[in-house]
């Protein structure tokens, strides 16, 4: 199996619809090597890969986290790989919520530590007054 024909097919399909772009133009540069060296061969060998990738916004090229389900489509007559398709879900909102939740947890932890210290100090002062 060769990666090149599938990439060429997918790339030429996108180029006719997306102003001459190749499929890799929509993958964040930090995921290019992982996609080419590990994920793409895995999809071609096993038929499927699910996980997270950073895709790029068409206009701004800013990275967007996506949950990706990438699967091979085989020719029903020959059984040979014919195409590769993906179903993607934008994880931006989820990642933003997770980040906000982590910040809230860190702030709460800090406030608990501060209040615990203040309570310990107040207890010391109360003990001095009573003793």
N, C-alpha and C positions, 0 to 999 in steps of 0.2 A: 504494500500500500504506500502511496506517495501523498505527502501533505500538499505539495505544490498544486496539483490539479484542483483540489477542493478549494484551496485558498484563491487560486486564479478564478474559479467559477464564482465564488462568493464575492471576491474583489471586483470582478467585472460586472456582476449584478449590481453591486452598490455603486460602481462608477457610473453606470447608466442612469442611476436614480439620485445620486448624491454628489454631483459635480466632480467626478473623477477621483473620488476617494477610495482607498483600499480599506479592507476590514480592520487592519491594524491601526488605521487613523482614528478609530473609535475606541481603542483600548488605551488606557492610561499607560504611559511609557514604563512605569514601574512594574506592570504586569506583562509586558511584551515577551520577555525571555521565558517567564513561567508558562505563558500560553503556548509559545512555539515549541519549547523544549520538553514540557511535561504534559500539559493539559490536552493539547491538540493530538499528540500521539496516543494518549490515553483514550480519548474519544474514538479515534480511528481503530484502536485495538479492541476496546471493550464495548464500545457503542454508546457510552454515556459518561458525563461528569457533571456533578452538582457542587456548587460552592460560590464563594464571593469573588468578584472581580471589580476593579475600578474601570468604568467606562468614561469616555470624555464627552462633554457637552458639545453638540455639533457646532454651535456658534462661538462659545467662549473657550472651549477646550479645557474647562475646569473639570477635575475628577468628580465622578459621581459613583458612590458605592452601589453595586447591584448584586442581588442573588441571581445566579445564572444556572439554568438547567440546559446543558448542551448535549444533544443527542444526534447520533448518526442515523441517516435514512438509507436503507439498503434497497437496491433494485430488486423488486419482487421476483423477477425472472431469474436473475443470475446470483442474487445474494451478495453481490459486490457493493461496497459503499458507493452511494450515488450523490448524496448531499449531506450537509450538516445543518441542523436547525437549533435555535435557542429559544427559550422562554425566559424572560428577564423580569425582575421586579426591583424597582428603585427602592433602595434602603435608606435614602437620605433622611426622611422623617424619623424612621426608627433609630438611626445613628444619632440624630440630634436629640431625641428623647433620652437615649441611653447616656449621652454626654451630660445632659441637664440633670438626670437622676444621679450620676456619679458626683457632680458638683454639689447637689443638695445633700447627699450622704456625707461628703467631705466637710461641708459647712456644719452639718448637724454634729458630726463627730468632734469638730473643733469647739463648737459651742458647749457640748457636754463636758469636754475636758476643762474649758474655762469655768463653767458653773461648778464642776466638782472641786476645782481648786478654790473657788470663792467660798463654797460651802465648808471646805476643810479649814480655811482661814477664819470664817465666821465661828466655827465650832471651837477653834483655838482661843479666839477672843472671848467667847462665852465662858469657856473653862477658866480663863484667867480672872474674869469678873466674879465667877462663882467661887473660886478657890482661894 
